Amino acid sequence: MLEIRCSGTPHEIGLAYGQQGRTQVLGSIAFYRRQFQETCNLDWPAVRAEADRYVTSLTRLAPRHLEEIRGIAEGSGVDFLDILALNVRTEITFGLFTDSSTSTGETTSSVEMPESDGCTSLSWFTGDHDDQPTFLPKEASSSYLAQNWDWMPGQRANLVTLYISHASPELPKIATVTEAGLLAKTGLNSAGVGVCLNALRCRGVNRDQLPVHLALRRVLECSSRDEAVRALKQTGFAGCGHLLVADAKTGGVGLECTSRWIRELDMDEVGRVHHTNHLLLLKPEEHDIEDSLWLIDSPSRLARVKELTAGRGGQKGVAPSTESLFEVLKDEQGYPASINRRQSLPQVKTETLFTIVMNLTERLAQVTFGRPTELTGTTTLSF
């Protein structure tokens, strides 16, 4: 797995990223060129035109990130809009689901959302929190964040581990596993803040708000969970998704995000948050958001991960561990549409491409590549 290390100003970071990861960045562009054509009936010029619709708002919301995207493009020898398109790939897909016209103003036929994703995520905090009295000495508390990232196996070769050190001393160091060309995905920072992502499907795209993958990067530039929540509520969310945000001191919170609201899913009585790929906080009257279960296995995976964590130290006073969380994420109940997912066309189109368990207390993460029962590689993220 390619490891990329970048430091300096936003442009310097992007330039180094693009130069070191050029082969993988070109691979990501080729993959999404095919993906959008097959699933959305969009050729690459149309994808670039859609990405261009985000430039004005991102100039206001995320100027540093736009400068980094320009650096990635320069370093990898492609156009700025090619890299921006990668970073708004989620919104492009869901924009087709929600809009009646393309970026050129032409009417489109109804687009059926492709089955995708399948990620299962959880956080687990053993310290003191609002709904739970202190049951361990503070020095014994721990904060974990973990997930399986499931996607099309064709993108496997374009995953990278990315380390970023900013020139600005107020910003923490970042380590993330992501698709080449994207600013971030799942990862943690030197302040003990981490984030995971679950894809959601719901109506509504607001191009004046922050796209998913820039939101992930924004979280990783925060010094606490609460700062991250405030930052995302200030910018809003362009499309939809679930971000599981946690830090070393206060544990995790699930953020169910749509283009209209961001709602918080709090820890349970023993400090856990679990999520898969459907909205848990949708109100009955919000029919127009249309949270449809395009992954029918999402509720069963959610029930299963809750069951497994309850059986692995779910009682008060018993801490989780990196090892036990990896065991949870190896689970194959409901195979192939299981927590540990395997592509089995045509019913299951995605597969677990990497598994990550973050110990935010210790500021490190263990990552395995491939299905967690069929490893193709491992790495440790640390500072």
C-alpha positions in Angstrom: 0.0 0.0 0.0 1.5 3.3 -1.1 2.3 5.7 1.8 2.3 9.4 1.0 3.8 12.0 3.4 3.1 15.7 2.7 3.9 18.9 4.6 3.8 22.6 4.2 1.3 25.1 2.8 -1.9 23.8 1.2 -0.4 24.0 -2.3 2.8 22.3 -1.2 0.8 19.5 0.5 -1.2 19.0 -2.7 1.8 19.1 -5.0 3.6 16.5 -3.0 0.5 14.4 -2.8 0.0 14.5 -6.6 3.6 13.8 -7.3 4.0 10.8 -5.0 0.6 9.3 -5.8 0.3 10.1 -9.5 -0.2 6.5 -10.6 -2.9 6.0 -8.1 -4.6 9.3 -8.8 -4.8 8.5 -12.5 -6.2 5.1 -11.4 -8.9 6.8 -9.4 -9.9 9.0 -12.3 -10.1 6.0 -14.6 -12.1 4.1 -12.1 -14.7 6.9 -11.6 -14.8 7.7 -15.3 -16.1 4.1 -15.8 -18.2 4.2 -12.6 -20.1 7.3 -13.5 -20.7 6.1 -17.1 -22.0 2.8 -15.9 -24.1 3.9 -13.0 -25.1 7.4 -13.8 -24.9 7.5 -17.6 -22.5 10.5 -17.3 -19.4 10.9 -19.5 -16.3 12.5 -17.9 -16.9 16.0 -19.4 -20.4 16.0 -17.8 -18.9 14.9 -14.5 -16.3 17.8 -14.7 -19.1 20.2 -15.5 -21.1 19.0 -12.4 -18.0 19.4 -10.2 -17.5 22.9 -11.5 -20.8 23.9 -9.9 -19.2 23.6 -6.5 -16.3 26.0 -7.1 -18.0 29.2 -6.0 -19.2 27.8 -2.7 -16.0 26.0 -1.9 -14.1 29.2 -2.5 -16.0 30.6 0.4 -16.2 27.5 2.6 -12.9 25.7 2.0 -10.3 27.9 0.2 -7.4 26.0 1.7 -8.8 22.8 0.5 -9.4 24.1 -3.0 -5.7 25.2 -3.1 -4.6 21.8 -2.0 -6.8 20.2 -4.8 -5.1 22.5 -7.3 -1.7 21.3 -6.0 -2.8 17.6 -6.4 -3.8 18.3 -10.0 -0.5 20.0 -10.7 1.5 17.3 -9.1 -0.3 14.5 -10.9 -0.5 16.2 -14.2 -4.2 16.5 -14.6 -6.8 19.3 -14.6 -8.1 20.9 -11.4 -11.7 19.8 -12.2 -10.6 16.2 -12.5 -9.4 16.2 -8.9 -12.4 18.3 -7.7 -14.7 15.7 -9.3 -13.1 12.9 -7.3 -13.7 15.0 -4.1 -17.4 15.5 -4.9 -18.0 12.1 -6.2 -20.6 11.3 -3.6 -22.6 14.4 -4.3 -22.4 13.8 -8.1 -24.0 10.4 -7.7 -26.7 11.6 -5.3 -27.2 14.8 -7.3 -28.4 12.7 -10.2 -30.8 10.9 -7.9 -32.3 14.2 -6.6 -32.1 16.6 -9.6 -34.4 16.7 -12.6 -31.7 18.3 -14.8 -28.0 17.9 -15.5 -25.4 20.6 -15.1 -26.1 21.6 -18.8 -29.8 22.1 -18.0 -31.0 19.1 -20.0 -33.7 16.9 -18.5 -32.5 13.5 -17.4 -34.3 10.2 -17.1 -34.8 8.7 -13.7 -31.6 7.3 -12.3 -31.8 4.2 -10.1 -29.3 4.4 -7.3 -26.7 1.6 -7.6 -26.2 -0.7 -4.7 -23.0 0.4 -3.1 -21.1 0.7 0.1 -21.9 -1.6 3.0 -19.7 0.0 5.6 -20.2 -0.9 9.3 -18.8 1.5 11.9 -18.7 1.8 15.7 -17.1 3.9 18.5 -16.6 2.8 22.1 -15.7 5.0 25.0 -15.0 3.7 28.5 -14.6 7.0 30.2 -17.1 9.3 31.9 -19.9 10.8 29.7 -23.2 12.6 30.2 -25.4 9.5 30.5 -23.1 7.3 32.4 -21.4 7.8 35.8 -17.7 7.2 36.1 -17.0 3.5 36.3 -13.3 3.4 35.6 -10.5 5.6 36.9 -9.7 8.3 34.4 -6.3 6.9 33.8 -7.9 3.7 32.6 -10.4 5.2 30.2 -10.1 4.5 26.5 -11.7 5.7 23.2 -11.9 3.4 20.2 -13.2 4.0 16.7 -13.5 1.3 14.0 -15.0 0.4 10.7 -14.9 -1.8 7.6 -14.8 0.3 4.5 -16.6 -1.5 1.7 -16.5 -0.5 -1.9 -16.0 -1.7 -5.5 -13.0 -4.0 -5.7 -11.9 -2.2 -8.8 -10.8 0.7 -6.6 -8.6 -1.4 -4.3 -5.4 -0.6 -6.2 -5.9 3.1 -5.7 -6.1 3.2 -1.9 -3.3 5.1 -0.2 -2.3 6.0 3.4 -1.8 9.7 3.6 0.1 11.7 6.3 -0.3 15.5 6.4 1.6 18.0 8.4 0.4 21.6 8.0 2.6 24.6 8.0 0.0 26.2 10.4 1.0 25.1 13.9 -2.6 25.3 15.1 -3.7 22.4 12.9 -3.0 18.9 14.0 -1.1 16.3 12.0 -3.4 13.9 10.0 -3.3 10.3 9.1 -6.0 8.8 6.8 -6.6 5.9 4.5 -8.3 7.2 1.4 -8.8 6.9 -2.3 -5.9 8.6 -4.2 -6.8 12.2 -5.1 -9.3 12.6 -2.2 -8.5 14.9 0.6 -9.4 12.4 3.3 -11.6 9.5 4.3 -11.4 7.4 7.5 -8.6 8.4 9.8 -7.3 10.2 12.9 -5.2 13.2 14.0 -2.5 13.9 16.5 -5.1 15.6 18.8 -6.9 12.3 19.3 -9.8 13.0 17.0 -11.0 10.4 14.5 -13.7 9.9 11.9 -15.5 7.1 10.0 -18.0 7.3 7.2 -21.2 5.4 6.3 -22.9 6.2 3.0 -26.6 7.1 3.1 -29.2 7.5 0.4 -31.6 10.3 0.7 -33.1 13.1 -1.4 -31.6 16.6 -1.4 -28.3 18.2 -2.5 -27.2 21.7 -1.6 -24.1 22.8 -3.5 -23.7 25.8 -1.2 -22.7 23.5 1.7 -19.7 21.2 2.3 -19.3 18.0 0.4 -18.8 14.7 2.2 -15.1 14.2 1.6 -14.2 17.8 2.4 -16.3 17.4 5.6 -14.2 14.4 6.6 -11.0 16.5 6.1 -12.6 19.3 8.1 -13.1 17.0 11.0 -9.5 15.8 10.9 -8.4 19.4 11.3 -10.2 19.8 14.6 -8.8 19.5 18.1 -11.9 17.9 19.7 -15.1 16.1 18.9 -17.2 19.1 19.9 -15.1 21.5 17.7 -15.8 19.1 14.7 -19.5 19.0 15.4 -19.6 22.9 15.5 -17.6 23.2 12.3 -19.9 20.9 10.3 -23.1 22.5 11.7 -21.6 25.9 10.6 -20.9 24.8 7.0 -23.8 22.4 6.5 -23.6 19.2 4.5 -24.0 19.2 0.7 -25.6 15.8 0.4 -26.1 12.9 2.8 -23.9 10.6 4.9 -23.1 9.5 8.4 -19.9 10.7 10.0 -18.9 8.9 13.2 -16.7 11.4 15.1 -14.9 10.6 18.3 -12.0 11.9 20.4 -9.8 10.6 23.2 -11.5 12.6 26.0 -15.2 12.6 25.3 -15.9 9.5 23.1 -18.0 9.4 20.0 -21.1 10.9 18.4 -22.9 9.9 15.2 -23.7 12.7 12.8 -26.5 11.9 10.5 -26.2 14.5 7.8 -28.6 15.5 5.0 -28.6 18.7 2.9 -31.3 20.0 5.4 -30.0 19.0 8.8 -27.3 17.4 10.9 -28.6 15.3 13.9 -26.6 13.8 16.7 -26.7 10.1 17.6 -25.4 9.9 21.2 -23.5 7.1 22.9 -25.5 4.4 24.6 -25.4 3.6 28.3 -22.0 1.9 28.0 -20.4 4.4 25.7 -21.0 2.9 22.2 -22.3 4.3 18.9 -23.0 1.9 16.0 -24.0 2.7 12.4 -24.5 1.1 9.0 -26.2 2.6 5.9 -29.6 3.9 6.8 -30.9 6.9 8.7 -31.8 6.2 12.3 -33.0 9.7 13.2 -35.4 10.4 10.3 -38.7 11.7 11.5 -41.9 10.0 10.2 -43.2 13.2 8.6 -40.0 13.7 6.5 -41.3 11.6 3.5 -39.6 13.9 1.0 -36.1 12.9 2.2 -36.9 9.3 1.1 -34.4 7.3 3.1 -34.9 4.1 1.2 -33.0 0.9 2.1 -31.1 0.5 -1.1 -29.0 -1.9 1.0 -31.5 -4.2 2.6 -28.8 -5.8 4.8 -28.1 -2.5 6.6 -30.6 -3.1 9.5 -29.4 -6.7 10.0 -25.7 -5.6 10.1 -26.6 -2.9 12.6 -28.3 -5.4 14.9 -25.4 -7.8 14.5 -22.7 -5.3 15.4 -24.7 -4.3 18.5 -25.1 -7.9 19.4 -21.3 -8.6 19.0 -20.2 -5.6 21.0 -22.7 -6.5 23.8 -21.1 -9.9 23.9 -17.5 -8.6 23.9 -17.2 -6.5 27.0 -20.5 -4.7 26.8 -21.0 -4.6 30.6 -19.9 -1.6 32.6 -16.3 -1.4 33.6 -15.0 -3.7 30.8 -13.0 -2.0 28.1 -12.8 -3.0 24.5 -9.5 -3.7 22.7 -8.1 -3.4 19.3 -8.1 -7.2 19.0 -11.8 -7.6 20.0 -12.9 -4.9 17.6 -11.1 -6.6 14.8 -12.9 -9.8 15.7 -16.3 -8.0 15.5 -15.4 -6.7 12.0 -14.5 -10.2 10.8 -18.1 -11.4 11.4 -19.7 -13.2 8.4 -23.3 -13.6 9.6 -25.5 -13.0 6.5 -22.6 -13.7 4.2 -21.9 -12.4 1.6 -23.8 -9.2 2.6 -22.2 -9.4 6.1 -20.2 -7.0 8.2 -17.2 -8.7 6.6 -18.5 -8.3 3.1 -17.6 -10.1 -0.1 -18.6 -9.2 -3.6 -21.0 -11.8 -5.1 -22.5 -10.4 -8.3 -25.2 -9.5 -9.0 -26.6 -9.4 -5.5 -23.6 -7.9 -3.6 -21.6 -5.5 -5.6 -19.1 -4.4 -2.9 -16.4 -5.9 -0.7 -14.5 -5.0 2.4 -11.4 -3.3 1.1 -9.9 -2.2 4.4 -10.5 -2.5 8.1 -9.4 0.1 10.6 -9.4 0.2 14.4 -8.3 3.4 16.0 -7.1 3.7 19.6 -7.7 7.5 20.0 -6.3 7.4 23.5 -2.9 6.3 22.2 -3.2 8.2 18.9 -2.6 5.2 16.7 -4.6 3.0 14.3 -4.2 -0.6 13.0 -5.2 -1.1 9.4 -5.6 -4.3 7.4 -6.2 -4.3 3.7 -8.5 -6.8 2.0 -11.2 -8.6 3.8 -10.2 -9.0 7.5 -10.2 -12.7 7.1 -8.2 -12.6 3.8 -5.5 -10.0 4.4 -3.4 -8.6 1.6 -1.4 -6.2 3.8 -1.3 -4.3 7.2 -0.1 -1.0 8.4 0.0 1.2 11.5 -1.0 4.9 11.5 0.8 6.8 14.3 2.4 10.2 14.9 
